Amino acid sequence: MADIHILVADDAAGQRLDAYLGANDGCPTRSACAHLIEGGAVAVNGETCLSKKYAVRSGDRISVDLPEPHDPTDVIPEAIPLDIRYEDDYLIVLSKQRGLVCHPAHGHESGTLANALVYHCGIDHLGTVQGEDRPGIVHRLDRDTSGLMLAAKDDDTQRALQNLIRTRTLDRRYITLVHGHIAMDEGTINTGIARSTRDRVKMAVSDDPFARQAITTFRVLERFDSTRFDDGYTLVECHLFTGRTHQIRVHMRHINHACVGDPLYGKCDVRADQGLTRQFLHSWRVAFDHPVTGERIECRDELPWDLAAVLDDLAPRSLGRTAAGDEIVPQLGLLEP
């Protein structure tokens, strides 16, 4: 994915955001820019802007995430199993398995969640605000992050769900196991996140003026004793208030407690990673008010077998659960001692 950064000059003040971007070198057409804005790919002064009518101001810092070019006709229906937890005429809540890429991209032209959604719903019954090559996609999970995510069946629902993310009213909770002992029982990480200048595959905490604000709160659930092979572990629930690429993984690394098994930001030590070859990160709970019916929707998802097995192995090393752990851990499908 390419990044474009623009500082608005005095003579451009007052222009609509989509028109302003469409006239800039490196950006696509005005209509394509409007789709990027509606899809959450444009930030103004570090905050995602979903309004194509926003009037730019002198000194605004605008960043645009341009996806790699991809032929939308490649999104063909594929009979990939979907673990659906809630579905109606407007949206789907599903549990994504590890290893499944959300939408076609370079190196993953097929076998994606988008292909599965097209098979399940039909291409004409999915929102395309994020682009015709990302039908139904509201937000993404990394390929090897498992758990709950949302898909939309029409553009209006897709926009409404993305607005819930922008206004921080879509409640998304993740479970992660990190290296070391987090001393405090809860905390907030509030930083800018931008693409790393050293490795373009990675994201990094950044004070660059074009960095996007990222907010993660966390609660410690349980701590596990250290051995001569590791520094111990902490089981954590993270609450996302924003949705930046690799946000939890980057934030946990930032506080020196990388996610266990993380191949990009972690220790990459098989023994310390408890044999995991993917990040211990699972979207376990989503809750929101349905944008059409107003119904309160809440879904929960137990840990998949590979992550649950790690915690079962670590159980004899437990140093005790916090109050939050007593509430949440029994809901994760673990074997109780």
FIKOLGU-117354 format. One record per residue: z, y, x of N, C-alpha, C in turn; residue in one letter. Coordinates in steps of 0.05 Angstrom, whole numbers, padded with zeros to 5 digits, always signed. Last residue first. Layout:
ZYXZYXZYXA...
***
This chain:
+00715-00502-00178+00733-00521-00163+00752-00535-00181P+00654-00503-00216+00681-00492-00212+00698-00512-00197E+00589-00492-00198+00609-00513-00202+00637-00501-00196L+00557-00437-00231+00567-00451-00208+00586-00473-00216L+00534-00403-00269+00527-00431-00269+00536-00447-00245G+00550-00352-00274+00527-00356-00256+00520-00386-00254L+00596-00340-00300+00572-00338-00316+00547-00346-00300Q+00637-00342-00263+00635-00364-00282+00609-00363-00299P+00629-00290-00238+00621-00315-00225+00619-00339-00244V+00650-00249-00272+00621-00253-00270+00614-00281-00259I+00707-00246-00274+00691-00242-00298+00663-00253-00295E+00723-00255-00222+00734-00272-00243+00718-00270-00269D+00697-00211-00198+00688-00239-00193+00698-00258-00214G+00727-00169-00216+00699-00170-00224+00688-00198-00220A+00774-00181-00189+00774-00181-00218+00746-00183-00229A+00753-00224-00134+00763-00199-00145+00764-00202-00175T+00772-00288-00107+00754-00270-00122+00769-00244-00130R+00783-00316-00042+00791-00307-00068+00771-00288-00081G+00760-00335+00002+00785-00320+00007+00795-00308-00020L+00728-00398+00009+00734-00374-00007+00760-00362+00000S+00712-00444+00033+00719-00421+00051+00726-00396+00035R+00696-00480-00005+00722-00485+00009+00730-00462+00027P+00646-00455-00021+00669-00454-00038+00695-00460-00023A+00598-00461+00006+00618-00442+00017+00644-00442+00002L+00570-00497-00025+00578-00505+00002+00599-00487+00013D+00563-00465-00071+00579-00490-00073+00588-00499-00046D+00529-00426-00049+00556-00419-00057+00574-00443-00061L+00484-00458-00040+00497-00444-00018+00525-00437-00025V+00471-00474-00091+00479-00494-00072+00493-00481-00048A+00453-00427-00116+00478-00439-00125+00489-00460-00104A+00405-00421-00089+00426-00402-00084+00453-00413-00093L+00377-00466-00109+00380-00462-00080+00402-00442-00073D+00378-00463-00166+00392-00484-00151+00396-00478-00122W+00391-00396-00190+00374-00419-00186+00388-00439-00166P+00444-00371-00231+00432-00373-00204+00414-00398-00203L+00428-00352-00300+00444-00366-00279+00429-00367-00253E+00419-00293-00332+00405-00315-00319+00422-00327-00297D+00418-00257-00394+00431-00265-00369+00418-00290-00358R+00402-00200-00433+00396-00227-00424+00410-00232-00398C+00404-00159-00489+00418-00166-00465+00412-00195-00458E+00385-00106-00529+00376-00131-00517+00392-00136-00492I+00397-00075-00589+00407-00078-00562+00400-00106-00551R+00343-00046-00626+00362-00068-00621+00371-00069-00592E+00303-00010-00632+00329+00001-00627+00350-00021-00623G+00250-00024-00638+00268-00031-00659+00296-00019-00656T+00227+00002-00591+00214+00004-00617+00234-00002-00640V+00257-00005-00545+00245+00021-00549+00232+00024-00577P+00321-00033-00546+00293-00038-00551+00279-00012-00558H+00365-00016-00496+00359-00012-00524+00329-00015-00528D+00386-00067-00449+00372-00042-00456+00370-00040-00486F+00399-00106-00392+00408-00097-00418+00395-00070-00424A+00398-00163-00350+00385-00139-00358+00395-00132-00386V+00421-00202-00295+00426-00190-00321+00410-00165-00326R+00404-00222-00246+00419-00240-00264+00423-00229-00292W+00361-00229-00197+00365-00210-00220+00378-00226-00242S+00382-00245-00133+00375-00256-00159+00381-00235-00181H+00379-00264-00067+00378-00241-00085+00367-00250-00111L+00377-00282-00008+00395-00289-00029+00397-00265-00047F+00311-00288+00017+00335-00272+00013+00351-00282-00011Q+00295-00353+00045+00288-00329+00029+00314-00314+00024R+00314-00397+00069+00289-00385+00080+00279-00362+00063T+00379-00419+00084+00361-00405+00066+00337-00395+00081L+00417-00440+00119+00393-00455+00114+00373-00442+00095G+00456-00401+00125+00462-00424+00109+00437-00440+00101Q+00447-00362+00162+00435-00358+00136+00439-00382+00117D+00469-00383+00207+00484-00361+00194+00473-00356+00166A+00428-00420+00217+00455-00429+00212+00471-00407+00198R+00382-00388+00224+00382-00409+00204+00411-00417+00197V+00376-00322+00228+00390-00343+00241+00395-00365+00221D+00360-00271+00210+00340-00292+00217+00352-00313+00235C+00388-00228+00192+00394-00238+00218+00374-00258+00228K+00344-00184+00153+00368-00200+00158+00371-00209+00187G+00298-00161+00136+00320-00143+00143+00345-00157+00152Y+00261-00203+00129+00253-00177+00139+00276-00160+00150L+00284-00249+00109+00267-00252+00132+00258-00225+00144P+00349-00262+00089+00328-00242+00087+00310-00242+00112D+00393-00295+00089+00366-00307+00087+00343-00288+00087G+00437-00249+00061+00434-00275+00074+00406-00285+00068V+00428-00180+00069+00427-00203+00051+00422-00228+00067C+00471-00144+00115+00445-00153+00106+00447-00177+00088A+00509-00100+00123+00515-00125+00110+00489-00135+00098H+00505-00047+00141+00511-00068+00161+00520-00094+00147N+00486-00012+00105+00515-00012+00109+00524-00036+00126I+00432-00024+00109+00441+00002+00118+00471+00003+00122H+00428-00074+00085+00424-00072+00114+00435-00045+00125R+00434-00055+00033+00454-00073+00045+00452-00074+00075M+00387-00024+00028+00414-00012+00026+00435-00029+00038H+00346-00062+00033+00348-00040+00052+00376-00027+00051V+00357-00095-00011+00355-00106+00016+00359-00085+00037R+00353-00059-00054+00379-00072-00048+00379-00083-00019I+00296-00042-00048+00320-00024-00048+00346-00038-00040Q+00243-00058-00043+00264-00071-00025+00290-00056-00026H+00221+00001-00072+00213-00024-00059+00235-00033-00040T+00267+00027-00121+00250+00030-00098+00244+00003-00086R+00290+00044-00173+00276+00019-00168+00257+00021-00145G+00358+00063-00191+00330+00069-00185+00316+00043-00177T+00403+00037-00201+00398+00061-00217+00370+00072-00212F+00425-00029-00201+00404-00011-00193+00402+00013-00212L+00481-00059-00178+00471-00046-00202+00450-00025-00193H+00501-00121-00151+00489-00094-00147+00477-00084-00173C+00555-00161-00134+00537-00153-00156+00528-00125-00150E+00565-00205-00079+00564-00178-00090+00546-00177-00114V+00602-00241-00032+00585-00243-00056+00587-00217-00072L+00602-00242+00037+00612-00228+00013+00592-00231-00009T+00622-00281+00094+00603-00272+00074+00618-00258+00051Y+00627-00292+00166+00637-00293+00138+00616-00281+00120G+00597-00290+00211+00617-00269+00207+00630-00270+00180D+00587-00354+00245+00580-00332+00227+00603-00312+00224D+00607-00393+00278+00578-00391+00275+00569-00368+00258F+00660-00395+00276+00649-00387+00301+00618-00385+00300R+00669-00364+00211+00672-00386+00230+00661-00377+00256T+00703-00328+00156+00684-00331+00178+00689-00356+00194S+00710-00338+00085+00720-00336+00112+00698-00340+00133D+00684-00297+00033+00686-00324+00046+00692-00321+00075F+00697-00263-00029+00693-00263+00000+00698-00291+00011R+00669-00239-00090+00684-00259-00075+00677-00257-00045E+00649-00191-00111+00658-00212-00129+00676-00232-00115L+00644-00121-00106+00649-00146-00092+00660-00166-00112V+00593-00082-00133+00620-00092-00137+00623-00118-00122R+00553-00023-00123+00559-00051-00119+00589-00057-00125F+00496+00018-00137+00525+00014-00137+00530-00016-00134T+00444+00054-00109+00454+00027-00115+00484+00028-00115T+00390+00097-00110+00419+00095-00115+00425+00066-00123I+00345+00136-00075+00351+00109-00083+00382+00107-00086A+00293+00184-00073+00321+00178-00076+00325+00150-00086Q+00241+00178-00025+00250+00177-00053+00279+00170-00054R+00219+00225+00025+00232+00200+00018+00241+00201-00011A+00200+00272+00042+00183+00258+00022+00196+00231+00014F+00235+00290+00081+00234+00305+00055+00217+00291+00034P+00272+00237+00110+00247+00251+00108+00245+00266+00081D+00316+00207+00117+00321+00234+00108+00296+00251+00108D+00318+00138+00098+00305+00160+00111+00314+00187+00100S+00318+00069+00103+00333+00092+00095+00323+00116+00112V+00255+00036+00096+00278+00044+00112+00292+00067+00099A+00211-00021+00090+00221+00004+00081+00246+00011+00097M+00158-00056+00126+00185-00051+00118+00189-00023+00106K+00106-00055+00141+00113-00075+00121+00141-00069+00110V+00103-00018+00182+00093-00010+00156+00098-00031+00134R+00149-00002+00227+00136-00026+00216+00128-00021+00187D+00162+00050+00239+00160+00030+00261+00145+00005+00252R+00170+00079+00195+00150+00089+00214+00145+00070+00237T+00178+00050+00131+00186+00051+00159+00164+00062+00177S+00175+00088+00072+00164+00067+00089+00172+00071+00118R+00241+00108+00048+00212+00113+00054+00202+00090+00070A+00295+00132+00011+00281+00108+00022+00252+00115+00025I+00357+00168+00014+00328+00167+00011+00317+00142+00023G+00416+00143-00019+00401+00152+00004+00372+00157-00004T+00475+00119-00036+00456+00139-00047+00441+00151-00023N+00516+00070-00057+00498+00077-00035+00476+00095-00046I+00583+00061-00076+00556+00071-00083+00541+00078-00058T+00630+00007-00090+00620+00030-00076+00592+00038-00086G+00687-00038-00087+00663-00026-00100+00655-00001-00085E+00724-00057-00052+00716-00074-00074+00692-00063-00090D+00714-00052+00019+00720-00040-00007+00710-00058-00029M+00694-00087+00060+00723-00081+00058+00730-00071+00030A+00654-00141+00064+00654-00114+00055+00683-00107+00047I+00645-00184+00117+00663-00177+00096+00661-00147+00089H+00581-00218+00130+00605-00202+00137+00622-00197+00112G+00520-00217+00093+00535-00224+00117+00559-00206+00121H+00517-00229+00022+00511-00214+00046+00529-00223+00070V+00486-00248-00036+00505-00256-00016+00498-00243+00010L+00476-00217-00099+00468-00222-00072+00491-00231-00055T+00452-00206-00164+00472-00220-00147+00461-00224-00119I+00441-00148-00204+00432-00168-00185+00456-00181-00171Y+00423-00115-00263+00445-00124-00246+00434-00148-00229R+00403-00059-00299+00393-00082-00283+00414-00090-00262R+00394-00024-00355+00416-00035-00339+00406-00061-00325D+00361+00032-00365+00355+00003-00364+00375-00009-00345L+00373+00084-00355+00386+00072-00378+00378+00042-00382T+00348+00120-00321+00370+00103-00311+00387+00091-00334R+00302+00145-00331+00327+00158-00341+00352+00142-00335T+00266+00109-00309+00267+00136-00299+00293+00150-00307R+00275+00064-00342+00281+00062-00314+00284+00090-00302I+00258+00085-00390+00285+00075-00388+00294+00073-00359L+00205+00093-00377+00221+00116-00381+00251+00109-00381N+00187+00041-00378+00188+00055-00352+00204+00080-00354Q+00190+00032-00433+00208+00017-00415+00209+00030-00387L+00151+00068-00450+00178+00072-00459+00198+00057-00441A+00104+00048-00426+00113+00075-00419+00143+00078-00426R+00103-00002-00453+00105-00001-00424+00115+00026-00415Q+00096+00015-00506+00121+00001-00498+00125+00001-00468T+00045+00037-00501+00067+00054-00510+00094+00041-00502D+00012-00006-00484+00017+00017-00467+00041+00033-00475D+00039-00072-00496+00022-00050-00502+00030-00026-00485D+00074-00110-00478+00050-00119-00491+00031-00097-00500K+00109-00115-00416+00103-00101-00440+00076-00109-00451A+00164-00149-00384+00135-00144-00387+00130-00132-00414A+00220-00151-00338+00208-00144-00364+00177-00142-00362L+00261-00202-00308+00245-00178-00307+00231-00174-00334M+00310-00242-00275+00300-00229-00299+00283-00204-00293L+00294-00284-00217+00309-00273-00238+00295-00257-00259G+00286-00277-00144+00284-00291-00170+00298-00275-00192S+00247-00259-00090+00270-00252-00107+00266-00264-00134T+00200-00268-00065+00221-00288-00062+00247-00280-00074D+00168-00222-00080+00159-00250-00084+00181-00270-00084R+00209-00173-00114+00196-00184-00090+00188-00213-00095D+00193-00151-00180+00212-00164-00162+00196-00174-00138L+00175-00091-00215+00169-00114-00198+00194-00126-00185R+00162-00069-00282+00174-00065-00256+00171-00091-00240H+00120-00081-00318+00137-00057-00321+00150-00050-00295V+00059-00110-00329+00080-00107-00309+00094-00080-00314I+00015-00116-00363+00041-00123-00372+00064-00116-00354G-00032-00122-00311-00027-00123-00340+00002-00132-00347P-00054-00098-00264-00025-00104-00266-00018-00106-00296R-00105-00081-00262-00099-00105-00246-00070-00112-00246D-00105-00036-00292-00116-00060-00305-00112-00085-00288E-00042-00001-00288-00069-00007-00278-00079-00033-00290G+00003+00011-00314+00005+00008-00285-00022+00002-00272Q-00015+00009-00366-00007+00035-00355-00006+00034-00324V-00029-00033-00397-00044-00029-00372-00038-00002-00360T+00003-00084-00436+00001-00057-00427-00013-00054-00400G-00032-00134-00471-00014-00127-00450-00018-00098-00442L-00072-00157-00502-00045-00155-00513-00025-00150-00492H-00119-00168-00477-00119-00146-00496-00092-00141-00509D-00110-00214-00448-00113-00189-00434-00111-00165-00452I-00060-00258-00471-00087-00248-00474-00088-00220-00462G-00010-00283-00464-00013-00262-00484-00042-00255-00491C-00016-00324-00425+00004-00326-00447-00002-00307-00470H-00054-00306-00389-00058-00332-00403-00040-00334-00428Y-00030-00259-00373-00057-00258-00386-00062-00284-00401V+00015-00279-00348+00018-00263-00372-00008-00261-00388L-00008-00305-00304+00007-00321-00324+00010-00305-00350A-00028-00261-00276-00047-00282-00286-00034-00299-00308N+00020-00235-00265+00001-00222-00282-00019-00243-00293A+00044-00271-00229+00056-00268-00255+00036-00255-00274L-00011-00307-00196+00010-00287-00198+00022-00286-00226T-00056-00335-00180-00030-00349-00180-00007-00330-00182G-00096-00293-00137-00091-00309-00161-00063-00321-00159S-00096-00263-00091-00115-00256-00112-00111-00271-00138E-00064-00248-00045-00054-00261-00068-00072-00254-00092H-00090-00220-00006-00077-00244+00002-00065-00260-00021G-00081-00160-00040-00094-00173-00017-00078-00197-00007H-00061-00178-00106-00063-00159-00084-00076-00174-00061A-00038-00188-00173-00058-00193-00152-00058-00171-00131P+00034-00188-00182+00007-00181-00191-00012-00186-00168H+00082-00215-00165+00080-00203-00191+00052-00197-00200C+00087-00280-00137+00079-00252-00134+00074-00240-00161V+00136-00328-00132+00115-00318-00150+00111-00288-00145L+00179-00343-00101+00152-00350-00091+00129-00340-00108G+00225-00359-00154+00219-00351-00126+00191-00359-00119R+00208-00343-00222+00216-00361-00201+00211-00350-00174Q+00233-00297-00269+00213-00303-00249+00224-00322-00228K+00247-00299-00334+00260-00305-00309+00238-00314-00289S+00232-00245-00381+00228-00272-00369+00243-00274-00343L+00222-00212-00439+00240-00215-00417+00238-00243-00406V+00169-00175-00468+00179-00202-00459+00200-00197-00438I+00148-00137-00526+00156-00141-00498+00166-00169-00494L+00127-00135-00578+00125-00112-00561+00130-00118-00531Y+00138-00177-00612+00110-00166-00612+00106-00144-00592D+00181-00213-00567+00174-00205-00594+00145-00193-00592D+00226-00254-00530+00198-00245-00535+00196-00236-00564E+00266-00277-00477+00265-00261-00502+00235-00253-00505Y+00258-00312-00436+00285-00311-00448+00286-00295-00474R+00211-00357-00408+00215-00333-00425+00243-00335-00438I+00184-00376-00356+00211-00381-00366+00219-00357-00383D+00119-00399-00353+00136-00376-00356+00162-00384-00368L+00072-00435-00312+00095-00435-00331+00111-00409-00330P+00005-00416-00312+00029-00417-00296+00053-00416-00314I-00053-00420-00324-00031-00433-00339-00007-00438-00320A-00085-00357-00321-00077-00382-00307-00053-00394-00321E-00137-00311-00334-00115-00327-00344-00110-00353-00328P-00151-00265-00280-00160-00285-00300-00136-00300-00310I-00163-00213-00251-00139-00222-00265-00147-00240-00288V-00210-00195-00231-00199-00219-00218-00175-00229-00233D-00223-00147-00252-00235-00170-00265-00224-00197-00254T-00201-00110-00218-00185-00118-00241-00197-00142-00255P-00202-00113-00150-00220-00116-00173-00205-00126-00197D-00166-00066-00112-00168-00094-00123-00186-00094-00148H-00139-00030-00058-00161-00033-00078-00163-00063-00087P-00068-00024-00057-00092-00033-00044-00114-00037-00065E-00040+00034-00088-00042+00006-00084-00068-00001-00070P-00009+00090-00064-00035+00081-00072-00036+00050-00068L+00041+00131-00081+00037+00104-00071+00010+00094-00082D+00052+00197-00064+00037+00179-00081+00035+00152-00067V+00095+00254-00066+00087+00229-00052+00074+00211-00073S+00105+00322-00059+00094+00301-00076+00086+00277-00058I+00146+00374-00060+00139+00352-00042+00130+00329-00059R+00135+00442-00076+00140+00415-00085+00130+00395-00064D+00118+00492-00058+00139+00478-00043+00146+00451-00052G+00103+00515-00122+00101+00520-00094+00124+00507-00079S+00097+00464-00171+00108+00489-00162+00105+00491-00131R+00059+00435-00225+00069+00435-00197+00078+00463-00189V+00077+00416-00287+00065+00438-00273+00076+00440-00245A+00064+00354-00317+00082+00370-00301+00067+00391-00286Y+00030+00320-00343+00028+00348-00350+00047+00366-00334K+00044+00270-00330+00020+00280-00318+00016+00309-00324K+00107+00248-00318+00092+00267-00335+00068+00277-00320S+00139+00218-00286+00122+00203-00305+00105+00222-00322L+00162+00219-00222+00153+00236-00243+00133+00221-00261C+00218+00201-00183+00194+00192-00197+00188+00211-00220T+00240+00246-00133+00245+00233-00159+00219+00225-00172E+00225+00273-00086+00241+00248-00084+00247+00234-00110G+00191+00314-00103+00217+00320-00091+00236+00296-00091N+00160+00270-00144+00162+00298-00138+00190+00304-00128V+00121+00211-00140+00147+00223-00138+00144+00253-00132A+00083+00160-00170+00084+00188-00160+00112+00199-00161V+00082+00113-00196+00074+00113-00168+00075+00140-00155A+00091+00103-00250+00114+00107-00232+00108+00108-00203G+00049+00101-00284+00058+00075-00273+00081+00079-00254G+00036+00153-00294+00049+00138-00316+00060+00111-00306E+00012+00163-00244+00036+00178-00252+00050+00162-00274I-00032+00129-00245-00012+00125-00224+00014+00139-00232L-00060+00151-00289-00049+00123-00291-00028+00118-00270H-00073+00200-00266-00057+00199-00290-00044+00172-00294A-00107+00183-00225-00082+00195-00218-00063+00195-00242C-00150+00168-00257-00136+00147-00241-00109+00157-00233A-00165+00218-00276-00156+00197-00295-00141+00175-00281S-00180+00243-00227-00158+00254-00243-00147+00233-00263R-00192+00194-00175-00200+00213-00195-00176+00222-00211T-00149+00188-00116-00171+00180-00133-00177+00201-00154P-00136+00224-00054-00128+00215-00081-00153+00206-00097C-00163+00242-00010-00147+00218-00007-00137+00207-00033G-00157+00311-00027-00170+00290-00011-00152+00266-00008D-00144+00331-00094-00135+00328-00066-00150+00306-00052N-00154+00331-00147-00170+00349-00131-00164+00347-00101A-00117+00298-00169-00145+00290-00170-00163+00307-00153G-00070+00328-00164-00074+00305-00147-00104+00297-00146L-00080+00367-00204-00075+00375-00176-00080+00352-00157Y-00085+00337-00250-00108+00352-00240-00105+00360-00211A-00033+00316-00254-00056+00297-00251-00081+00312-00240D-00001+00363-00257+00002+00344-00235-00023+00326-00232L-00032+00426-00270-00021+00400-00280-00021+00381-00257R-00012+00485-00233-00032+00465-00241-00018+00440-00252Q+00029+00518-00215+00021+00519-00243+00001+00499-00252G+00006+00531-00149+00028+00531-00169+00018+00534-00197A-00031+00537-00111-00035+00514-00129-00013+00514-00151A-00018+00577-00076-00040+00582-00094-00045+00559-00114D+00025+00555-00045+00030+00576-00065+00008+00579-00085D+00019+00483-00040+00017+00510-00030+00021+00530-00053A+00058+00425-00037+00043+00443-00054+00043+00471-00043V+00048+00374+00006+00065+00397+00002+00049+00418-00013L+00041+00304+00001+00029+00330-00003+00050+00351-00007I+00026+00240+00024+00047+00261+00021+00033+00288+00020H+00011+00174+00008+00000+00201+00011+00023+00221+00006I+00008+00109+00031+00025+00130+00022+00011+00157+00027D-00018+00044+00011-00019+00069+00026-00001+00090+00015A+00000-00024+00017+00000+00000+00000+00000+00025+00018M
***
